[in-house]
Amino acid sequence: MLVKELKAEYLGHQIAVTNSWEPGLLLKALTSDVKLYIDGEIVDTNLEILAIRNKAALLRGVITDQSQRHVVEVYARSIWRTKLKICVDGTKVAGDLP
């Protein structure tokens, strides 16, 4: 199994994204599992096989800090290799996508 992980911290909260790929049952295709964790808990999952886009968020979650809500979005693009980006309230906090 191949795994790519991206981590960030925002206002003391831990954000992590994991993207894992492994051969399917017939070894003719790959299966993908992308997960968004906030403070160690899974808040969103996506099972798309190939993320060609990075314009629309693949995963979403929310961080609540006192009375404010902060939207966490994950963008992905993978053709030959997977690239990920974590944004909070529209601002990039980690990743290898512009």
C-alpha angles and dihedrals in degrees: 000000000000117000131188118190131190124188135190139167123221123180089338093309120122117229122189135173124195125192115189128184128190137163115273124238094275094042088233097102141030125239120213131203120186119186134185117209126190115189090345097307124111108241101169139011134191128192100190112144096216127017106202096165134070099176096084122050114255094198134021137193141156133237115202112203113181102307098339127093119211119196115224116201130182122206124193139185125181130170105131096356133008121256122188137190131190118205129184116200089346096307121114112241100170144356148079098265119092 
